[in-house]
Structure formats: structure tokens, C-alpha cells
Amino acid sequence: MSQKTALVTGGLGGLGSAICERLGRAGHAVVTTYTSDKGRVAQWREHMQGCGAPSAYAAQCDVSDWDSCAAMAEEVRSQVGEVDILVNNAGITQDSSFKKMSHEGWDQVLRTNLDSVFNVTKQFADGMAERGWGRIINVASVNGRKGQFGQCNYAASKAGMHGFTMSLAREMARKGVTVNTVSPGYLATDMVMDMKEEVRQQIIETIPVQRLGEPDEIGSLIAYLASEDAGFITGANVDINGGLHME
Ligand SMILES: NC(=O)c1ccc[n+]([C@@H]2O[C@H](COP(=O)([O-])OP(=O)(O)OC[C@H]3O[C@@H](n4cnc5c(N)ncnc54)[C@H](OP(=O)(O)O)[C@@H]3O)[C@@H](O)[C@H]2O)c1
């Protein structure tokens, strides 16, 4: 396929780096966002070059903040060029029962996981439509599909993403731009490995395939959704969760 430019938010994270790797291996120029460097950007860039990505660029950005996203988009346009593939991957958890959930804990998760999808997509969607080709992929979660104790904020943010996906997919379908959601189950990344061992084991027992997902399995799916071959898939939610949730 012809080379495109792909932007993955939160591409230095556990899942994000696997997505960047797959998109790089597919021959796309890869761009990511990061919140703080601490030597991670140079390491990421080196890794991307090792994967054969034609180029790798990282821009600092707080996806929960509109002005920061606007500045990042300007930087990416001037340093790399137009973005053809956007993966809204950055996200956080801040779990607690609803009884104990603070307004701040709600607000921070909604702003980082959901407002971010507006803040970032808004920067690039018009350009994709004008050029007649684009791919927007929103990384949600199995817990946005089924709900989870202690995750009213996270599940609401992830379910909200798919409402956004379906609506924008309808608006962009005639312009050659597809918009899809990917809803991963539990993956072997820091987000899950930071849980207490006992809690993690309990989760694994509930997964029919009896294991955590590999970030690369999600990366592979996202690289496919970003390809020419996936042009007839839009407005879809693709579950990839080892059978944890079936519909
Ligand atoms: N791991 C799982 O089991 C799992 C399952 C389902 C869905 N997901 C989803 O997959 C996505 C990636 O998760 P992960 O497991 O890779 O977690 P992770 O390793 O903690 O990575 C999260 C990424 O989000 C970025 N981020 C957080 N807040 C941000 C902000 N305000 N502005 C910009 N970037 C921000 C972080 O950037 P910095 O590192 O630069 O701070 C980091 O790269 C998330 O949306 C998560 O909800 C994960």
C-alpha cells in the first residue's frame, strides 16, 4: 500500500507502542504524542526506525486540553505533513466505586479519554475529508461494552467513544474516511500488570481463552483497519477480548 502518515496518541505506552510498531511495519510514517519525555522519545524513535518505519516523530501534547492539541497539530503539519490515519489511543483509569468516586476522578477520566477524541480528531478530520481518504480508529475497552465495578468513569468514557465513532462514521462515509472503534479486553500492559496479582489472576479466570491479550494482537487489528483493504468497515465496534464479552 502507498505510504501514509499515522498519528497514534499515547504511542509511548504499552499498547500505543505496539500500534506504532505495526503501522511502521506496514510502511507508514509514524507520529506519536507524549506527555513527558525523560529519554523515552529517543528510545521510541530508535525502536520505530528498527521496525522499518520510514519516519518517526513525537510531539508533546496533553490530549485532554484543546489548546495543547491545536498546537500539536500545527507542529505535526509543519514538521511531518498531513495526517491520514489517526488512532485515538491515549487513556487513563482512575478506579473507585461510585460511592467513593470524586468529581475530580470523574472529570479527569472523561477529559482524558473522551474529550480527547474531540480535541484530536477535530484537528485532522477536515483535512482527511478534503483529500478524500482517511482512517480514524478509537481505542475503547471491553469495560465500555459491559460495565465494570469501580469504573463508572472509565466505562462511560469508553462507551461514549463508540457513540462518537458511529456518528462521525455517518458524516464521513461519503468522503472516503472510515471511523471505527476497537474494544480490547485485558492486555499484558502496565495498566493491567500494575494491578494486584490476585486481582489479575481472578480476571484471567473469567477470560474464556484463559490469558491476557498481547498488545501486538491489537496493533495488528488496528493496522488492518487502517489499510486500504478495510475500506468497507466503518462505524463498527470490533471486540478483541479473548471471549470475555460476546454479543
Ligand atoms: N491495557 C489494557 O488492558 C487495556 C484494555 C482495554 C483498553 N485499553 C486502552 O488502551 C489505551 C492504551 O492503554 P495502555 O494499556 O497502553 O496504557 P498505558 O501504558 O498507561 O498508556 C497510556 C498512554 O496514554 C497517554 N496519556 C495519558 N494521559 C494523557 C494525556 N492527558 N495526554 C496525552 N497522552 C496521555 C500516556 O502518555 P505518556 O506515557 O506520555 O504519559 C500513555 O502513552 C487506553 O486508551 C486504554 O484505556 C487498555
The ligand as an ORCA input file, in Angstrom:
! r2SCAN-3c Opt
* xyz 0 1
  N      -4.130     -2.333     28.915
  C      -5.344     -2.831     28.801
  O      -5.661     -3.920     29.286
  C      -6.388     -2.076     28.016
  C      -7.617     -2.714     27.769
  C      -8.589     -2.035     27.044
  C      -8.341     -0.759     26.587
  N      -7.159     -0.169     26.845
  C      -6.962      1.191     26.358
  O      -5.790      1.233     25.574
  C      -5.242      2.532     25.612
  C      -3.756      2.437     25.937
  O      -3.608      1.828     27.211
  P      -2.234      1.180     27.729
  O      -2.575     -0.102     28.322
  O      -1.197      1.259     26.681
  O      -1.900      2.179     28.933
  P      -0.568      2.977     29.257
  O       0.635      2.123     29.029
  O      -0.793      3.571     30.607
  O      -0.557      4.113     28.151
  C      -1.456      5.179     28.173
  C      -0.952      6.239     27.244
  O      -1.847      7.344     27.311
  C      -1.089      8.525     27.351
  N      -1.786      9.580     28.080
  C      -2.382      9.507     29.297
  N      -2.896     10.715     29.625
  C      -2.612     11.551     28.588
  C      -2.862     12.910     28.326
  N      -3.549     13.689     29.182
  N      -2.404     13.447     27.176
  C      -1.715     12.698     26.293
  N      -1.450     11.383     26.475
  C      -1.894     10.837     27.619
  C       0.201      8.177     28.075
  O       1.199      9.050     27.625
  P       2.575      9.273     28.450
  O       3.123      7.899     28.698
  O       3.417     10.081     27.571
  O       2.184      9.961     29.713
  C       0.433      6.737     27.618
  O       1.262      6.703     26.487
  C      -6.052      3.313     26.659
  O      -6.995      4.114     26.000
  C      -6.731      2.222     27.440
  O      -7.937      2.657     28.011
  C      -6.166     -0.799     27.538
*
